[in-house]
């Protein structure tokens, strides 16, 4: 049971480049979400999904897109990377509903935009 | 809207001291869950505890204990006889159910340094 898998673990981008951070879970969880962690800011919610085909914005959605075509995958797209998007990104999943509220986090992606 | 406040930003103690990490939360929901996560220097997020809003019993797990008080909207975490391996960033988090959504709101974290 792999849990939540994030790829890549590290990435350096040039300003203006685009890329996709991958997140996959094998626990059949309904809820998936993306957070970014910045020093002194804690973890802030970027986007989340309550099921396949349903996504919504979190606290800091600008500059990011998501889609949820399957239950397992929830990729995060940076359309035109900016230095302000330098951060550590975490993907999380949760069963939701009557199955409780345990959250499982991926190991993180450290992104640097130069 | 929900909010988690961790007023302490950095705490430094000497090994074997007890230390309490404070967490105050705000939510309008009557059903919610509170969490503590540990983030060691390696960077991963380690789940420590989940507590639901209907269970105010304190919990003890080895050297760790948690004090949940709805009257003061607090969910404090105490480490007894701290060890160097406890050095990490600790996050308190809150999840409320709003419709069909489930969002986890984090505090800004407390950096704990335990010196030998």
Interface residues (C-beta under 8 A of the other chain):
Chain A: X31 X33 X35 X40 X41 X42 X43 X44 X45 X48 X50 X56 X58 X88 X90 X92 X94 X96 X101 X102 X103 X104 X105 X107 X108 X110
Chain B: X6 X9 X33 X35 X37 X43 X44 X45 X47 X50 X52 X91 X93 X95 X100 X101 X102 X103 X104 X105 X106 X107 X108 X109
